[in-house]
Amino acid sequence: MRTLTLRSRLLRGLTASTAVAALAAGLAACGGESDAAATTSDSAAAGTVTVGALSNGAARQTDLKVSEVKSISAELPKSVAKSGKLVIGVGALPAGFPPLAYVGQDQKTLTGAEPDLGRLVAAVLGLKPEVKNSTWENLFVGIDSGKVDVAFTNVTDTEERKKKYEFASYRQDNLAFEVQKKSTWNFAGDYENLAGKTVAVGAGTNQEKILLEWKAKLAKEGKKLNVKYFQDNNSVYLALSSGKIDAYFGPNPGISYHITQTAKTPNPTRNAGKFSGAGATLQGLIAATAKKDSGLAKPVADAINHLIKDGQYAKWLAAWNLSNEAVSTSQINPPGLPLDNS
């Protein structure tokens, strides 16, 4: 299923050491849902949302001034407005997936780009954010039951999901190529540039499917693309640093995170180009997800567009090294992955 593919794309974008650390923290909250592991700092001044807190080096902590916009909060469903809170769902149990959502360096606070955006949106709506961390499966159970108002957790907009949910897009769903920082090679959006290269990819992932399609096209042109597989990400990055592979093709957020981790090491890496996770004909989109006909998609989209216009959105992405996934506007129920690829 597409859901499992997306999860594997993210998890395979982590280094093994990061995954182990995140797992140890995540397991501190047992069961399928956790509020304890989803606590957020209340130390910020009124009208200020701190993004990138407790990130363990994955982000630049940044204080953003955000106030309620009455014209947008007036659009909220009466039940949500009356509650005074926005219940934000994140599906990061048990191990989390840096830099998007994981337990921070204090071993209890849920940090990451996704809960940070949820808190920014809540501020625009004049609501107190209440973050609920759960497993991926229980996240959707929470939305269906009404225990969760809206999910910010790397959910891809698909036509299949639109049967049950409504969306407000906020980030591109991208794959990327990671290379040594000293490498001069760039993908530049053209698979022809892969001719003669050796590229590592995770088996059974969406990026493998795309890479093998490019390999077949190049073969018809008499050109060769070598595809390599490794058992874990430590092996991938050892091969990259030693020059045994030219690039690693994986989920853009995971690669962005790994780049921050290598920046001050003897073997720094960089992003050599991105590609839509939906393929060449459609830009995949990550979207805030609410129950269909809940009435939340419009106020959430308007809140995101306010953040875009005022510049806080760009600062949020920059803090997490995800600027290359920016959208120019939040769309309500934009075209999603078609039913034959959902």
C-alpha positions in Angstrom: 0.0 0.0 0.0 1.0 3.6 -0.6 0.9 4.3 3.2 3.5 1.6 4.0 5.6 2.8 1.1 5.7 6.4 2.4 6.6 5.2 5.9 9.4 3.0 4.6 10.7 5.9 2.5 11.1 8.0 5.6 12.4 5.4 8.0 15.0 4.3 5.4 16.1 7.9 5.2 17.5 7.8 8.8 20.9 6.7 9.9 20.8 3.5 12.0 22.2 5.4 15.0 19.4 8.0 14.8 16.7 5.3 14.5 18.0 3.5 17.6 18.1 6.8 19.6 14.6 7.8 18.5 13.3 4.3 19.2 14.7 4.4 22.7 12.9 7.7 23.4 9.7 6.7 21.6 9.4 3.5 23.6 9.3 5.5 26.8 5.7 6.1 25.8 4.1 2.6 25.6 0.9 1.7 23.7 -0.6 3.1 20.5 -1.1 6.7 21.7 0.9 9.1 23.9 0.3 12.5 25.3 3.4 12.3 27.6 5.7 12.0 24.6 3.9 14.8 22.9 4.4 17.5 25.4 5.4 20.9 24.1 7.3 23.7 25.8 5.2 26.5 27.4 8.2 28.7 28.1 7.7 30.8 25.0 6.3 34.3 25.4 2.7 35.0 24.5 2.3 35.4 20.8 5.5 33.5 20.1 5.9 29.9 18.8 9.4 28.4 19.1 10.3 26.0 16.3 13.2 23.6 16.2 13.3 23.3 20.0 15.1 20.2 21.5 16.0 19.0 18.0 19.4 17.5 19.0 21.1 19.4 16.2 18.5 18.7 13.5 17.2 22.3 13.4 18.1 25.9 14.3 15.8 26.9 17.2 13.8 30.0 16.1 11.2 32.1 17.8 8.4 33.2 15.5 5.8 35.9 16.3 2.4 34.6 15.5 -1.0 36.1 16.6 -4.6 35.1 16.1 -6.1 36.3 12.9 -9.8 36.9 13.7 -11.0 36.6 10.1 -9.5 33.2 9.9 -10.5 31.8 13.3 -14.1 32.9 12.5 -14.1 30.2 9.9 -13.6 27.4 12.4 -16.4 24.9 13.1 -18.3 25.9 16.2 -17.3 22.8 18.1 -13.6 23.4 17.6 -13.8 27.1 18.3 -15.8 26.4 21.5 -13.3 23.8 22.7 -10.5 26.5 22.6 -8.0 23.9 21.4 -6.7 22.3 18.2 -6.0 18.6 18.7 -3.1 17.8 16.4 -2.4 14.2 15.4 1.1 13.0 14.7 1.8 9.3 13.8 5.4 9.1 15.1 5.2 6.1 17.5 7.2 4.0 18.2 10.4 5.3 16.7 9.7 8.7 15.2 11.2 10.0 11.9 13.6 12.9 12.1 13.4 15.7 11.1 9.6 15.5 10.8 8.5 14.1 14.2 10.4 12.5 17.0 11.0 12.7 20.7 13.5 15.5 21.5 16.7 15.5 23.4 14.9 15.9 26.8 13.5 12.3 26.1 9.9 13.5 26.5 9.0 16.4 24.2 7.7 15.7 20.7 9.7 17.9 18.3 10.0 18.0 14.6 8.9 20.1 11.6 5.3 18.6 11.6 4.2 19.3 15.2 5.9 22.8 14.9 3.7 23.7 11.9 0.7 22.4 13.7 1.4 24.7 16.6 2.0 27.7 14.3 -1.4 27.0 12.6 -3.1 26.7 16.0 -1.6 30.1 17.0 -3.1 31.8 13.9 -6.5 30.2 14.7 -6.3 31.4 18.3 -6.4 27.9 19.7 -4.3 26.1 22.2 -2.4 23.2 20.5 -2.8 19.8 22.0 -0.5 17.3 20.3 -1.4 13.6 20.3 1.4 11.2 19.2 0.3 7.7 18.1 1.2 4.9 15.7 0.5 5.6 12.0 -2.6 3.3 12.1 -4.1 4.9 15.2 -3.6 8.3 13.8 -6.4 7.7 11.3 -8.5 6.0 13.9 -8.2 9.2 15.9 -9.3 11.3 13.0 -12.2 9.0 12.2 -13.4 9.0 15.8 -13.1 12.7 16.3 -10.4 12.5 18.9 -8.0 14.3 16.6 -9.0 17.4 14.7 -6.2 17.5 12.1 -3.1 15.5 11.4 0.3 17.1 10.6 2.3 14.0 9.9 3.7 13.7 6.4 0.4 12.5 4.9 0.5 12.5 1.1 -2.6 13.8 -0.7 -4.2 11.0 -2.6 -7.5 10.6 -4.5 -8.1 7.4 -2.5 -7.8 9.3 0.8 -10.1 12.0 -0.4 -12.9 9.5 0.0 -12.7 9.9 3.8 -10.6 13.0 4.4 -10.1 16.6 3.4 -6.7 18.3 2.9 -4.8 21.5 3.2 -1.4 21.2 1.5 1.7 22.6 3.1 4.8 20.8 1.7 6.0 19.2 -1.4 6.4 15.4 -1.3 9.9 15.0 -2.7 12.7 12.5 -3.1 16.3 13.6 -3.4 19.8 12.6 -4.3 22.5 12.8 -1.6 26.2 13.0 -2.7 29.5 13.9 -1.1 29.8 17.6 -0.7 32.9 17.7 -2.9 31.0 16.0 -5.7 30.3 18.2 -8.8 27.4 16.0 -10.0 23.9 17.2 -10.0 20.6 15.5 -11.0 19.1 18.7 -12.5 15.8 17.0 -13.0 17.0 14.9 -15.9 17.4 11.1 -15.6 19.9 11.2 -18.5 22.4 12.6 -16.0 22.3 9.3 -14.2 24.1 7.5 -17.1 27.3 5.9 -15.9 26.5 6.5 -12.2 26.1 4.0 -9.3 23.2 4.9 -7.0 22.0 3.3 -3.8 18.3 2.9 -3.1 16.1 1.1 -0.5 14.5 -2.1 -1.8 10.7 -2.1 -2.0 10.4 1.7 -1.9 8.7 4.2 -4.2 12.1 5.7 -5.1 13.3 2.2 -6.2 10.4 2.0 -8.5 11.2 5.3 -10.1 15.0 4.6 -10.3 14.4 1.3 -12.0 12.2 2.9 -14.5 15.0 5.4 -15.3 17.5 2.5 -15.5 15.2 0.7 -18.1 15.0 3.9 -20.2 18.8 4.4 -20.1 19.3 0.7 -21.1 17.2 1.3 -24.2 19.5 4.1 -25.1 22.6 1.9 -24.6 23.5 3.6 -21.4 24.1 2.0 -18.0 22.9 2.9 -14.5 24.1 0.8 -11.6 21.7 0.3 -8.8 23.0 -0.8 -5.4 21.2 -2.1 -2.3 22.5 -2.2 1.2 21.1 -3.8 4.4 21.1 -0.5 6.4 21.8 3.2 6.1 25.1 3.0 7.9 26.3 0.8 5.0 24.8 3.2 2.5 26.7 6.2 3.9 29.9 4.2 4.3 29.7 3.4 0.6 29.0 7.0 -0.2 31.9 8.4 1.9 34.3 5.8 0.4 33.3 6.5 -3.2 31.8 3.0 -3.9 28.5 4.8 -4.9 28.0 8.1 -6.5 24.7 9.0 -4.8 21.9 7.8 -2.5 18.3 8.3 -3.7 15.9 8.6 -0.9 13.2 10.7 0.9 14.1 14.4 0.9 13.4 15.0 4.6 15.6 12.1 5.7 18.4 13.3 3.4 18.0 16.9 4.6 18.3 15.6 8.2 21.4 13.5 7.4 23.1 16.5 5.7 22.7 18.5 9.0 24.3 15.6 10.8 27.4 15.4 8.5 27.9 19.1 8.1 30.8 19.3 10.7 32.3 15.8 10.0 35.2 14.8 7.7 32.6 13.5 5.2 29.9 16.2 4.7 27.2 15.6 2.1 24.8 17.8 0.1 21.6 17.6 -1.8 22.2 17.1 -5.5 18.7 17.5 -6.7 15.1 16.6 -6.0 12.2 14.8 -7.7 8.5 14.5 -7.0 7.5 11.5 -5.0 4.5 11.2 -7.3 6.6 10.9 -10.4 7.2 13.1 -13.4 3.6 14.1 -14.2 2.4 15.3 -10.8 4.0 17.1 -7.9 3.2 15.1 -4.8 2.0 17.2 -1.9 2.0 16.7 1.9 -1.2 18.0 3.5 -2.9 18.6 6.8 -5.5 15.9 7.1 -9.0 16.2 8.7 -12.2 14.2 8.5 -14.1 14.8 5.3 -16.8 17.5 5.7 -15.3 18.6 9.1 -15.0 22.2 7.9 -11.4 22.4 9.0 -9.6 22.3 5.6 -10.4 25.9 4.7 -9.4 27.6 8.0 -6.2 25.5 8.2 -5.3 26.3 4.6 -6.0 30.0 5.2 -3.9 29.9 8.3 -1.0 28.3 6.3 -1.4 30.9 3.6 -1.2 33.7 6.3 2.0 32.1 7.5 3.3 32.0 4.0 2.4 35.7 3.3 3.9 36.9 6.6 7.2 34.9 6.2 6.9 32.6 9.2 6.3 29.6 6.9 9.7 30.2 5.1 11.4 30.6 8.5 9.8 27.3 9.7 11.1 25.4 6.7 14.6 27.0 6.9 14.9 26.1 10.6 14.4 22.4 9.6 16.5 22.5 6.4 13.4 21.8 4.3 13.2 25.0 2.2 13.4 22.8 -1.0 9.9 21.5 -0.2 8.2 24.9 0.0 4.8 25.5 -1.7 3.7 28.9 -2.9 0.2 28.4 -1.5 -1.8 26.0 0.6 -4.5 24.4 -1.5 -7.7 22.7 -0.4 -8.0 19.2 -1.7 -5.5 19.7 -4.6 -5.1 16.9 -7.2 -3.6 13.9 -5.5 -2.0 10.7 -6.4 -4.5 8.9 -8.7 -6.5 5.9 -7.6 -4.2 3.5 -9.5 -1.2 4.8 -7.5 -2.5 5.6 -4.0 
